[in-house]
């Protein structure tokens, strides 16, 4: 949970609040103080024992409070910047009955995927005539007689969408210059596909009464157990595992998306499997699968795996932990009593992406165990790569000969990838920072939950809340490549980009100085992973920071309008001996953009 909340926090601040505020505000209005406060709150959660989950329960609870405070500030900055930005965008070309909204890609990569927005179709303020009940009845009647709807872009072209929900709901505005304003509104929740949105760009669309019939033209094909698009074919087998085919290379992968549950008699620092050495796999239990969506926005399957796992370790573990017996000398096994572990996974395939996305949900009522999801690559490779801190790091698939731990978990940020010259598999994640490469078949094992009852290290400190009881949701992905540098880097980009959702804001029909569709920042170097776009700490410029995802030097081409760029250090001081037009392997580069001097 800590890692998921931390990832959410970092993406909100780094990839939404800061770039949106940069696009929306002049330098003098940039919210330096609010961002600094939110960052400092987040950094209070970053001592290594805290962020790694190696602390007592009280520390964990306080971390969740800090995450919540920091995220609330980030959400406020994001919303305020979106309101400011959309107020400047020209939307007068849309029809009188249109409800315009703006979608922003705040990542440094071209991005495709689903986005969802709640469109306010009509509202009645509490201050209007009639009682609250009469106002609601009026809106309910309007909802029943809604016209057929369509979404159009700024050029009047129809855009496919799904109507997810429609309701009459209570809300209120909190203006900065007056008291709260309650109202009731017709809300229409829609989903649509954004296709190849450039880095740091926005597009304006609108929901309006239909002027033409929609035409379904899906590039995704679906059956009850099969979904496919141009690049990928996915079949759910009788045991609940996936068989995936790379339609470009013909490579077939079996036993993908297999859930594994093992006993854990370790502590918050180190996993140690219980002495029975037995694993439970989802492929040994019943499963259900159903087709949820199959339209021009893509396909979605819902897979449910019904595992039964031991309720906890046996009584021996309690005796060994209280006796402070080292985990390498423990002999505890798992209880004979079983509890359900039902895992429900949404499997989504977009017609415009090579990436297969997953959202798994479970209610954990077991203790002393670890849950992982396995992707068997069966690729011949001695090394793999993972997204580390400002680097795509290469690691061996086999541990060193002097490595004594039976397991070899590693740390990642957004992805881990096994590949050779012909094929590759990249597994992305959201806040699931532990993975392991199982060397016998180069399976990528992604840890979802570790549930233990003690902190560990130098004594016995009980941490019952570290047993992680309750509801959990996990987001991750898999992408198949041909092993080439270009496809590998693109898969890394999509894994990183998937951590940041599109930012969406409804607006009104109004004149504005900004175009309905615009790219604020151009990134023409695929290997350049943007990690920060913000206003400079002093002056009127803005800084852009990123690093090289690849393992070789490449030309660096980035631009912000007609501003000029110069290399600077972390403190935004000039670096006269650094070239702004090249990017070495694993190099971190910060550029300061300022207005060109007039001659």
Buried (B, 14 or more C-beta within 10 A) or exposed (E): BBBBBBBBBBBBBBBBBBBBBBBBBEBEEBBBEBBEBBBEBBEBBEEEBBBBBBBBBEBBEBBEEBBEBBBEBBBBBBBBBBEBBBBBBBBEBBBEEBBBBBBBBBBBBBBBBBBBBBBBBBBBEBEEEEEEEEBBEBBEEBBEEBEEBBBBBBEEEBBBBBEEEBEBBEEEEEEEEEEEEEBBBBBBBBBBBBBEBBBBBBBBBBBBEEEEEBEEEBBBBBEEBBBBBEBBBBBBBEBBBBBBBBBBBEBEBEBBBBBBBBBBBBBBBBBBBBBBEEEBBBBEBEBEBEBEBBBBBBBBBBBBBBBBBBBBBBEBBBEBBEEEBEBEEBBBBBBEEBBEBEBBBBBBBBBBBBBBBBBBBBEBBBBBBBBBBBBBBBBEBEEBBBBBEBBBBEBEBEBEEEEEEEBBBBBBBBBBBBBBEBBBBBBBBBBBBBBBBBEEEBBBBBBBBBBBBBBBEEEBBEBEBBBBBEEBEBBBBBBBBBBBEEBBBBBBBBBBBBBBBBBBBBBEBEEBEBEBBBBBBBBEBBBBBBBBBBBBEEEEBBBBBBBBBBBEEBEBEBBBEEBBBBBBEEEBEEBEEBEBEBBBBBBBBBBBBBEEEEE
